[in-house]
Amino acid sequence: MKVQFDKEKLMVLLRHYHTITGMRVGIYDLHFSEICAYPVGHSGFCRLIRSTQAGLNSCRLCDAAAFAQAKQQRKLLIYRCHAGLTEVIAPVFGQDQVIGYLMLGQMRTYNDSEKQWRQLKQSLLKEQMEIDYLKSVFLKMKSVSDKEIESYAYILQACASYIWMDQNIRLQQEELSSRLEQYIERHLDGDLCLPSLAQELDVGKTTLYHCSKEYFGIAPGKLVQKKRLDKAKQLLLQSDCSIAEIAAQVGIPDYNYFAKLFRRQEGMSPSKYRRRSFTEP
């Protein structure tokens, strides 16, 4: 699945969100890579953490685990990162599937700062940080209450819904329609029900249904049927296989059902279609 990000429109939204909250907010793709964020850079505390390879690795592992959890749960996630800061992830849904993420991060809470720092210090000592300087930067960070975090998260979730509605993020349906058509044509004798197609193409069933209706004018099931019968017509004219064999090759092993579908589409039986092709000049 390919997703298109309108960075210009997204940056306007992120900038306004930052103006209200004072917090860094970013949009991420399905591979958890940052597409854009405002402010562009991380906070001073996070930059210090990321200045060592150990700290950078810890940040990446922590973020990946949080994104994976939000993806699995398909809902807003508020969590504490490895460096003791509170962060929020809101999945962005397109139709019935996750197509990206909004992430709000780098918040220090109103909890006992000294106690929080002592807990944090134990993990940071392993990463060979300049602890005293890091502590001064940590304590200078703006702290927020649990109520404020809850409100920030609620608005972040509303922004995630708005992003899809305003088409800040779009699915590349044309690319999906091509994949759908090619997959069907290559697997005519396989299981081509909607759930199986959606799973193979890694998209939601609703997304696939709308894509088929938009680009082919028919539902996926009807598209599969049409492709199977089109292939059957080709085999009837170009091969010596029996009609029963052709029916099985195109994924309709029930001969009577195949003949019924063929007659409905072509107005004649498969055998008559074959005979007519040999008698026509």
N, C-alpha and C positions, 0 to 999 in steps of 0.2 A: 504494500500500500504506500503510495506517495502522497505527501501532504505539502500544500503550498502555504507559505507564511507571508502575509503582507506586513513586512517589517515597519514600513512607514506608519501605517495605522496602529500597529501594536505599540510602537514607541510612544505615540500620543497617549494611549491608554495607560501605559506603564508610568509615564511622566506625571500624569494627573494623580495616579494612585500614590506615587511617592510624595507628591505635594501635600496630600491629605495626611498620610501616615508618617512620613519621614523615613520610611523603611525601603530597603532595596527589594525590588520585585523583578522577576524575569520570566521569560517564556522558554520552554524546553521542548525538544522533539521526542519522538517515541524511543530514541536511543539514549535519552537523558542528556543530550548535548544542548548547551545554551544557544538559543537562536538570537535573542537580544535581551537586554536588561537595562534598568534605570535605577540608580546611577550605573554607568558602565562598569566601574571598578568595584571590588569588594570593600568592606569596611577596613579601617586600619588594622584592627585586631585580626580579622581573617587574612589579610595580606601577610601579616607576620606569621601566622600559623602555616600558611601556604609557602612561605619563603624557604622552608626546608623540604627535602624530598619526602621525609617521613611524614611531615605534617600534611603535605599535598596529597600523599597516598591515603592518609586517614580521612581527609575531606572527601576524596573521590569515592572511597569505599562506603562511607557513611551516606553520601548522597545517593549512590546507586541502590543501597539497601532501602532507603526511604522511598525512592521512586518506584522500586519493585513492589513495595508494600502498598503504595497508593494505587498502583496499577491492578494489583490482585484484588484489593478491597473495593476498587471503583468508587472511592469516596474521599472526601477531604481528610487529610492527615496532618495532625499537629504533633510534633516530636521534638526531642532534645538532641542536638547534634553532638558529635564526639568532643567538641570544644566547649560544650556547656551552653550554647545558644539555642534559643527556640526558633524553629522554622515551621513553615506551613506549605503543604503541597495540595493543589486543587487540580484534579484531572479535568481536561477539556474534552467534552464529548461532541462528536459529530454524528448525528443520528443516533445509533445505538452502540458506538464504539469509542474508545479513548483514542484521540488523535494528537494529544499534546498535554503539556502541564504548565500551570502557573506556579511559581515558587516565591514565597515571601520568606526572607531570612534575616539572620544575624540580629536577633533581638535578645537583650539581657532582661531578665525578669526582676520583679521587686523582691524576690526571695533574699534571704540573708546573704549579702554579697561576699562577706568574708568566708562564710561556710561554703558557699558555692565555689569560691576561688580555691579553697583548700582541696576540695574534691577534684577540681579541674587540674590543679598543679600536679597531682600524682600522675596523671596521664601525660601531661606535657613534658615532665622531666625526662620521660623516655625518648622524647623527640628532640632533645638537646636545644631547647629554646632559651632565649635570654629572659629568664623568669621574672626578674624584678621589673624590667621595662614592659614586658608583656602584661604584667599585673596592672601597671599604671594605665595602660591603654584600655584594658578590660574594664576597669572601674570608671573610666571616663565615658564609656558608652552609655547612650540613653537607655534607661530601664523602663519597662512597660509592665502594666498590671495584667493579671490573668483575664480580666474583663476586657481590657483593650485588645489583647491577643485574640480573644474570642470574636470581637467586633471586626478586627482586621481580617480574620479568617472568613467570616461570614460575607464580607464585601468581596474578598478574593474569589469566593465561590460564585458570587453573582457576576463578577467580571469574566469568569471562565465560561458561563452560559452566554454572556453578551458577545464574547469573541466569536463563537460559532454563528450566532444570529446575525451579526454584522459582517460576516464573511471575512473576518481578520485571518482565519485559517480555513482553507478549502481542501477537499479531497480532489485529486486529479481523476475525475470520473472517466475521461476519455481513455486514459491509460488503463484503468480498471476494466472498461468495456472490451478493450483489445485482449487483455489477459483472460477475461471470461470466455470470449469467443474462441480463442486459441485452445484453452484448456478443454472446452467441450468437444471441439473437433478432434483433439488428440485422444480423448478418453470416451468415445461414443459407447463403447461396450461396458463402461464402468458405472459405478454408483454416482449419478449426477443429480441427486435430490438437492434441494436448497441448502440444508444444513451441511452436507458434504462439500458442496461447492464453496460455501462461505469459509469452511475450515481450511480447505486446500488453498484458497486465495487470500487467507488471513484477513478477512473483512467481516463485518457484521451482516446478518441475514437481511436486515432492513436496508442497509447500504447497497447490498448486491441487488436486491429487488428493485429499488429505485433506479439504480444504474441501468439495469436491463430494460426497464420501462422507458427510460429517457432516451437511450441510444438505439434500442431495437424495436420499441413500441409494443413489446409483449413481456410478460413475466418470465423469469428464468426457466420455469418448467415448460412453458410453451416454446421458448427458444431452444431448449434441449430437444424437444419433440421435432421441431422444424429441422434442426441440424441432422437429426437421425434419419428423417425421411428424405432429406436432400441427398444424404450419402447413400441411402438405399436406392434412390433413383439412379444415381451414378453407377452403382454396382449392378443394377438390373440391366443397364445398357452396355457396360464394359466388361462384365465377367460372365462365366458360365455357371456360377454358383446357383444352387437351388434357392428358391424364395425363402425357405425355412432357414437356410444357412445365412443368407443376407440379413434376415431379421435378427438372428443371433449376433451377427457381426456389428450391427448398429445398436445393440443393447436392448432389443425388444424380442426376447426369446419366445414369447407366446405368439405363435403364428396367427391365430384368429384375431388377437388384439392388434397385431401389426397390420393385418389386412384391413381391419376396421379403420385404423388411423390413416392408412394410406388412401383408402377409398374416400374418406372424409376430406382429405387435403387435395387429392388429384381428381376426384370424381370418377374413378375407375379402379379396378382391382390391380394388384401388382403384376399379375400374369398378363392382363390385357395391356397394361402400360408397356411391358416388354415386347409383346407381339406387335403392337402398333408401331413401335420404333423400327421394327424390321420391315414393315410393309409400306411405311411412308417413304416417298421419294426423297 
